[in-house]
Amino acid sequence: MKFLGAHRLHQCSFNFRYSIAFLFIPKNATTSLRTVCKSTDWMMYAFCNHVNAKRIAVIIRNPKTRFLSALNMYMGDRPAPENFLSAGHTIMTTPDEHFIPQSRFLDGLDPDKLDYFYMGSGTEVDILEDVMSYYGIRYMVSYDEDGSKRNITKQKIVTAVDDNIIRKMYQEDYQLIQSVEFKNNKPSLWQGG
């Protein structure tokens, strides 16, 4: 079994009825996906290469908003692992799966089975609505106590980062975003989403 950081490579939820796997990429709505995929039609913790999925749904997030979400997660409630991020003068490196480029989670998957969905600055529920409606899958939406759509990372301690560093750190993600067709919308990379 291969790992990226502490995350098992190709981990997914699999829907038996629709023969669709939802690839888990950290900070790309995986918590919300796991919540939605608790019905009897789903295998919660599968691996894309162990199930016979006709399609694999892949949520690709704007690299800048993904980075900020991961950073805020560790600055908020979750304890940060030791040495989770190191910064040089112009580049940051990390072994932590929440910061590893998203494109690396696709290594070894059949590219002909991948359906890409872009997650910009919207909430986890927004992207789930896009994915589920594309496949025609019914599900329950989670709402907060105030009636707003659920967004797991509420604390926004850090709200900006140097775009040049993010471009260097996630160069392969930006190349991926420019090279694939998204099923939901065309990304606007440098306008926050």
C-alpha positions in Angstrom: 0.0 0.0 0.0 1.4 3.4 -1.0 1.1 6.6 1.0 1.4 10.3 0.3 2.2 11.7 3.7 -0.1 9.8 6.1 -2.8 9.5 3.4 -3.3 6.2 1.6 -2.9 6.7 -2.2 -6.1 6.2 -4.2 -8.4 6.0 -1.2 -12.0 6.6 -2.1 -15.6 6.0 -1.4 -17.3 3.7 -4.0 -20.9 3.8 -5.0 -22.2 0.3 -5.9 -25.4 1.5 -7.7 -23.7 4.0 -10.0 -20.2 2.3 -10.1 -18.5 5.6 -9.3 -15.5 6.1 -7.0 -14.9 9.5 -5.3 -11.2 10.0 -4.9 -10.1 11.4 -1.6 -7.6 14.3 -1.9 -6.9 16.0 1.4 -8.5 19.5 1.7 -10.7 18.8 -1.4 -14.1 18.3 0.4 -13.1 14.8 1.7 -14.8 15.3 5.1 -18.0 16.3 3.4 -17.7 13.4 0.9 -17.3 10.9 3.8 -20.4 12.4 5.5 -22.5 12.1 2.3 -21.2 8.6 1.5 -22.6 6.9 4.6 -25.6 5.2 3.0 -25.9 1.6 2.1 -25.0 2.3 -1.5 -21.5 3.3 -0.6 -18.3 1.5 0.5 -16.7 4.1 2.7 -13.0 3.3 2.6 -12.1 1.6 -0.7 -9.2 2.0 -3.1 -9.7 3.1 -6.7 -7.5 0.3 -8.0 -9.5 -2.4 -6.0 -13.0 -1.5 -7.1 -14.5 -1.8 -10.6 -15.5 1.8 -11.0 -16.7 3.0 -14.4 -15.9 6.6 -13.4 -13.7 8.2 -10.8 -14.7 11.7 -9.6 -11.8 13.9 -8.8 -12.2 17.2 -7.1 -9.3 19.6 -7.9 -9.2 22.7 -5.7 -7.6 26.1 -6.4 -4.1 25.5 -5.1 -4.0 28.9 -3.3 -7.4 28.3 -1.4 -6.3 24.7 -0.7 -3.0 25.9 0.8 -4.8 28.5 2.9 -7.4 26.0 4.1 -4.7 23.5 5.2 -2.7 26.2 6.9 -5.8 27.5 8.8 -6.7 23.9 9.8 -3.4 23.6 11.6 -3.6 27.1 13.0 -7.1 26.4 14.3 -8.3 23.3 16.0 -6.0 20.5 14.7 -2.5 20.1 16.2 0.2 20.4 13.5 2.6 17.6 13.0 6.2 18.3 13.6 8.0 19.9 10.7 4.8 20.0 8.6 6.0 22.9 6.5 9.3 24.6 6.0 9.9 27.8 4.1 13.0 28.8 2.2 13.4 32.2 0.5 11.2 31.3 -2.5 9.8 27.8 -1.9 8.0 25.8 0.7 8.3 22.1 1.2 6.3 19.6 3.2 5.8 15.9 3.7 2.2 16.6 5.0 -0.5 15.3 2.7 -2.6 18.4 3.1 0.0 20.4 1.3 1.3 17.9 -1.3 0.3 18.8 -4.9 -3.0 17.3 -5.9 -1.7 15.9 -9.1 0.4 13.4 -7.2 -2.8 11.7 -5.9 -3.7 10.8 -9.5 -0.4 8.9 -10.2 -1.3 5.4 -11.4 -5.0 6.0 -12.0 -6.5 5.3 -15.5 -6.9 8.8 -17.0 -9.7 7.7 -19.2 -11.9 7.0 -16.1 -11.3 10.4 -14.4 -14.0 13.1 -14.2 -12.6 16.4 -13.0 -14.6 18.9 -10.9 -13.1 22.3 -9.9 -13.5 23.6 -6.4 -12.8 27.3 -6.3 -13.7 29.6 -3.4 -17.1 28.0 -2.8 -18.0 25.7 0.1 -17.7 21.9 0.3 -21.4 21.7 -0.1 -21.3 23.7 -3.4 -18.8 21.3 -4.9 -20.8 18.3 -3.7 -23.9 19.7 -5.4 -21.9 19.9 -8.6 -20.6 16.4 -8.4 -23.8 14.7 -7.3 -26.0 16.5 -9.8 -23.6 15.6 -12.6 -24.0 11.9 -11.8 -27.7 12.1 -10.8 -27.0 10.9 -7.3 -29.4 12.1 -4.6 -28.0 13.0 -1.2 -28.7 15.0 1.9 -27.1 18.5 2.3 -25.5 19.4 5.7 -26.4 22.8 7.0 -25.0 24.7 10.0 -27.2 25.7 12.9 -27.8 29.1 11.4 -29.1 27.5 8.2 -26.0 28.3 6.1 -24.3 25.6 4.0 -21.7 23.8 5.9 -18.1 24.8 5.5 -15.7 22.8 7.8 -12.8 25.3 8.0 -14.5 28.2 9.6 -11.5 29.9 11.2 -9.6 32.0 8.7 -6.5 33.1 10.6 -4.4 33.4 7.5 -6.1 34.9 4.5 -3.3 35.8 2.1 -0.1 34.2 0.8 2.5 35.2 -1.8 1.2 34.1 -5.2 4.7 33.6 -6.5 5.5 31.0 -3.8 2.2 29.2 -4.4 2.8 29.1 -8.2 6.2 27.5 -7.6 5.0 25.1 -5.0 2.0 23.9 -7.0 3.3 24.3 -10.6 2.2 20.8 -11.5 -1.3 21.5 -10.1 -1.6 24.6 -12.3 -0.5 22.6 -15.3 -3.1 19.9 -14.5 -5.8 22.6 -14.1 -4.9 24.1 -17.5 -4.8 20.7 -19.2 -8.1 19.0 -18.2 -11.8 19.6 -18.9 -13.8 20.2 -15.8 -17.4 18.9 -15.6 -18.7 21.8 -13.6 -17.0 25.1 -14.4 -13.9 26.8 -15.8 -11.5 27.9 -13.1 -10.5 31.4 -12.4 -7.1 30.8 -10.9 -5.9 34.2 -9.7 -9.2 35.7 -8.4 -9.4 33.7 -5.2 -11.3 30.8 -6.8 
